[in-house]
Amino acid sequence: MKYPVLITALSLLVALLFALSLVVGVIEVGPLESLAALVRDSDGPLSMVMREIRLPRAFLGIMVGVSLGLSGAAMQGYLRNPLAEPGVIGISASAALGAVIALQSGFSALFALALPLSALAGAAACVLLILLLAGRGGGTLSLILAGIAVSALASALTALVLNLSPNPFAANEIVFWMMGSLADRSFLHVWTALPVMTVGWLLLSLTGRGLDRLTLGEEAAASMGVNLRRLRLILVAGVAASVGAATAVAGAVGFVGLVIPHILRPLVGARPARLLLASALGGAALVLAADVAVRLILPGRDLKLGVLMALVGAPVFFHLIWRMRGQP
């Protein structure tokens, strides 16, 4: 498939799923009536639902999907490993730890943005720690090891907070938040995450040429003028901004950054630069589709987005391992 055709098809798919996300919900109203209520100058209940609940939820679906898909493609290109994903450097776990501490301490109840800001603070702390551990001249191996160490530490501290929590209601809230969801989000979450995500998207878009040259190896890329230290810094900062903001507003949503680049890689000729935009659109489509699915499968039980993504992503992960087991 030609690259422009692929991008056009993915863009149309995202637009279709965005419209579908707007008209699917608990309220049994026709699609045309729902969309009309969105643009109608009215303060009726349906217009309020469309503007204050469904519209920001649909926007967040696109934003979270773009962030996770783009970050996954960038990580796989940099590490030259199709099994890599954004969580490998501990950004998601650290952002989750920041949110968990806010929930447990009661800080999240002080004002509306306390929870996402705490998660962003956790992601920022993760970046500083990773860069400190990996060192200025470290390569991909040091980055992976630093990420694994930070992720393990953040996960252990999260488990410790849950273990020592004296408040069962706070622990229950933490567990449900970590499952990931786009429900009950508002435009406040959209405007909080969008500036940070935009910075992350811009940074990751700058890595395309370096990732293409890196496919030949680090020494060959360096001989072609790629500043590997600068590339790593831009990559880590971009992933931290994108994934940290996504985790801050949606909780832990996994497997998007693993599954989407793997599916789309053969369609872009295995070129990392082209895979970035394709994975961003593919991630948006996947998250939107999954968010629509959680509303249709168990509409009265609040099935979490992260749970559904894990159920879908785990078999794909097993398939990847099965295909690669015979490779050196």
C-alpha positions in Angstrom: 0.0 0.0 0.0 1.3 3.4 -0.9 2.1 5.7 2.0 -0.3 8.6 1.1 -3.1 6.1 0.6 -2.4 4.5 4.0 -2.4 7.9 5.8 -5.6 8.9 4.1 -7.3 5.6 5.0 -6.2 5.9 8.7 -7.3 9.5 8.9 -10.8 8.6 7.5 -11.0 5.7 10.0 -10.1 8.1 12.9 -12.8 10.5 11.7 -15.4 7.8 11.5 -14.6 6.4 14.9 -14.6 9.9 16.4 -18.1 10.4 15.0 -19.1 7.0 16.3 -17.7 7.9 19.8 -20.0 10.9 19.9 -23.2 9.0 19.2 -22.7 5.9 21.3 -23.7 6.0 24.9 -26.1 5.0 27.6 -28.8 7.5 26.4 -30.8 5.9 23.7 -30.9 8.7 21.1 -30.5 8.5 17.4 -27.1 9.4 15.8 -28.5 12.3 13.8 -30.3 13.7 16.8 -27.2 13.4 18.9 -25.0 15.2 16.4 -27.7 17.9 15.9 -27.7 18.5 19.7 -24.0 19.0 19.6 -24.2 22.0 17.3 -27.6 23.2 18.5 -27.7 26.4 20.5 -29.5 24.9 23.5 -28.9 24.2 27.2 -31.0 21.0 27.1 -29.8 17.8 28.8 -28.8 16.1 25.5 -26.8 19.1 24.4 -25.0 19.2 27.7 -24.2 15.5 27.5 -22.8 15.9 24.0 -20.7 19.0 24.8 -19.5 18.2 28.3 -19.2 14.4 28.3 -19.0 12.8 24.9 -17.0 15.5 23.0 -14.1 15.8 25.5 -14.1 12.0 25.8 -13.8 11.6 22.1 -11.0 14.2 21.9 -9.1 12.5 24.7 -9.4 9.2 22.9 -7.6 10.7 19.9 -5.0 12.4 22.1 -4.2 9.3 24.2 -4.1 7.1 21.1 -1.8 9.4 19.2 0.5 9.7 22.2 0.8 6.0 22.8 1.0 4.9 19.2 3.6 7.6 18.3 5.7 6.8 21.4 5.6 3.1 20.7 6.8 3.6 17.1 9.6 5.9 18.3 10.7 3.5 21.0 10.7 0.5 18.7 12.7 2.5 16.1 15.3 3.6 18.6 15.7 0.3 20.3 15.4 -1.6 17.0 13.1 -4.1 18.6 9.4 -4.7 17.7 8.7 -5.9 21.3 9.6 -2.5 22.7 6.9 -0.1 24.0 6.7 3.2 25.9 6.5 1.4 29.3 10.0 0.0 28.9 11.6 3.2 30.2 9.2 3.4 33.2 7.3 6.6 32.2 3.8 5.0 32.7 4.7 3.4 36.0 6.2 6.6 37.3 3.2 8.7 36.2 0.9 6.2 37.9 3.0 6.4 41.1 2.5 10.2 41.1 -1.2 9.8 40.7 -1.4 7.1 43.4 0.4 9.2 45.9 -2.0 12.1 45.2 -5.0 9.8 45.7 -3.6 8.3 48.9 -2.5 11.5 50.5 -5.8 13.3 49.6 -4.0 15.9 47.5 -6.1 14.9 44.5 -9.2 16.3 46.3 -7.8 19.8 46.8 -8.5 21.0 43.3 -9.6 19.5 39.9 -6.2 19.3 38.3 -4.3 17.9 41.3 -4.4 14.3 40.0 -3.2 14.8 36.5 -0.5 17.3 37.6 0.8 14.8 40.2 1.0 12.2 37.4 2.9 14.6 35.2 5.3 15.3 38.1 5.9 11.6 38.4 6.7 11.3 34.7 9.1 14.3 34.9 10.9 12.8 37.9 11.2 9.6 35.9 13.0 11.4 33.0 15.5 13.0 35.3 16.2 9.7 37.0 16.6 7.8 33.8 19.0 10.4 32.3 21.0 10.4 35.5 21.2 6.6 35.6 21.9 6.2 31.9 24.7 8.8 31.8 25.5 11.3 29.2 27.4 8.8 26.9 25.3 5.7 27.5 23.8 3.8 24.6 20.5 1.9 24.2 21.5 -0.8 26.7 22.0 1.7 29.5 18.7 3.4 28.6 16.9 0.1 28.8 18.5 -0.9 32.0 17.8 2.5 33.6 14.2 2.3 32.4 13.7 -1.2 33.8 15.1 -0.1 37.2 12.9 3.0 37.4 9.8 1.0 36.3 10.5 -1.7 38.9 11.0 0.9 41.6 7.9 2.8 40.7 5.8 -0.4 40.6 7.2 -1.5 44.0 6.4 1.9 45.5 2.9 1.8 44.1 2.3 -1.6 45.6 3.7 -0.4 48.9 1.3 2.5 49.0 -1.6 0.1 48.3 -0.3 -2.3 50.9 0.0 0.3 53.7 -3.2 2.2 52.8 -5.3 2.6 55.9 -8.3 3.8 53.8 -10.0 1.1 51.8 -12.0 3.7 49.8 -8.7 5.4 48.7 -7.2 2.0 47.8 -10.3 1.1 45.8 -10.1 4.4 43.9 -6.5 3.8 43.2 -7.1 0.3 41.8 -9.9 1.6 39.5 -7.9 4.6 38.3 -5.0 2.3 37.4 -7.2 0.2 35.1 -7.5 3.2 32.7 -10.6 4.9 31.5 -11.8 7.9 29.5 -15.1 8.1 31.4 -16.0 11.2 33.5 -13.4 13.3 31.8 -14.0 17.0 30.9 -12.5 19.7 28.7 -10.4 20.6 31.8 -8.5 17.3 31.3 -8.2 18.0 27.5 -6.7 21.5 28.0 -4.4 20.2 30.7 -3.0 17.4 28.7 -3.0 18.9 25.2 -0.1 21.4 25.6 2.1 18.7 27.2 1.2 16.2 24.6 1.8 18.6 21.8 5.3 19.2 23.0 5.9 15.5 23.1 4.5 15.0 19.6 6.7 17.7 18.2 9.8 16.3 19.8 9.1 12.8 18.6 8.4 14.0 15.0 12.0 15.4 15.0 13.4 11.9 15.5 12.3 10.4 12.2 15.5 11.0 10.1 17.7 9.8 13.0 15.6 6.6 13.5 15.8 5.8 9.8 19.6 6.0 9.9 19.7 4.1 13.1 18.4 1.0 11.4 21.9 0.6 10.0 23.4 0.5 13.5 24.7 3.1 16.0 28.1 3.4 14.4 26.8 3.8 10.9 24.2 6.4 12.1 26.9 8.3 13.9 29.1 8.3 10.7 26.1 9.7 8.8 25.9 12.7 11.2 23.3 11.5 13.7 24.0 12.9 17.2 23.0 9.8 19.2 23.1 11.7 22.6 20.8 14.4 21.3 18.5 11.8 19.6 18.2 9.9 22.9 17.4 13.1 24.9 14.7 14.2 22.4 13.2 10.7 22.4 13.1 10.3 26.2 11.6 13.8 26.6 9.1 13.3 23.8 7.9 9.9 25.2 7.8 11.3 28.7 5.6 14.3 27.7 3.3 12.2 25.5 2.9 9.1 27.7 3.1 11.0 30.9 0.2 13.3 29.9 -1.8 10.3 28.5 -1.4 8.4 31.8 -2.2 11.6 33.8 -5.7 11.9 32.2 -6.6 8.3 31.3 -4.7 6.1 33.8 -2.7 3.1 32.7 -3.7 2.0 29.1 -1.3 -0.5 27.8 -0.4 -2.4 24.6 -1.3 0.4 22.1 2.3 1.3 21.6 3.2 -2.3 21.1 0.4 -3.5 18.9 -0.1 -0.6 16.5 3.5 -0.2 15.2 3.8 -4.0 14.7 0.6 -4.1 12.6 1.5 -1.1 10.5 5.2 -1.7 10.0 4.9 -3.9 6.9 2.6 -1.3 5.3 5.2 1.5 5.5 8.1 -0.6 4.2 9.6 -0.9 7.8 10.7 2.7 7.7 10.7 4.2 11.2 10.1 7.8 10.0 7.0 6.8 8.1 5.8 4.6 10.9 5.6 7.5 13.3 2.6 9.3 11.7 1.0 6.0 10.7 1.2 4.7 14.3 -0.1 8.0 15.7 -3.3 7.7 13.6 -3.5 3.9 14.2 -3.2 4.5 17.9 -6.0 7.1 17.8 -8.2 4.7 15.9 -7.5 1.8 18.3 -8.3 3.8 21.5 -11.4 5.3 20.0 -12.6 1.8 18.9 -11.9 0.3 22.3 -13.6 3.2 24.1 -16.7 2.6 22.0 -16.5 -1.1 22.7 -16.5 -0.7 26.5 -19.7 1.3 26.2 -21.3 -1.4 24.1 -20.1 -4.6 25.8 -21.1 -3.9 29.4 -22.8 -0.5 29.4 -24.0 -0.8 33.0 -20.8 -2.2 34.5 -18.2 0.4 33.6 -15.7 -1.9 31.9 -12.4 -0.2 32.0 -10.5 0.8 28.9 -7.2 -0.5 30.1 -8.7 -3.9 30.9 -10.1 -4.3 27.4 -6.8 -3.2 25.8 -4.9 -5.8 27.9 -7.4 -8.5 26.8 -6.9 -7.5 23.1 -3.2 -6.8 23.4 -2.0 -9.9 25.3 -2.8 -12.3 22.5 -1.0 -10.1 20.0 2.0 -10.0 22.3 1.9 -13.9 22.5 1.8 -14.0 18.7 4.8 -11.7 18.4 6.8 -13.9 20.8 5.7 -17.1 18.9 6.9 -15.6 15.6 10.2 -14.4 16.9 11.1 -17.6 18.9 13.0 -19.1 16.0 15.0 -15.9 15.2 18.5 -15.4 16.5 
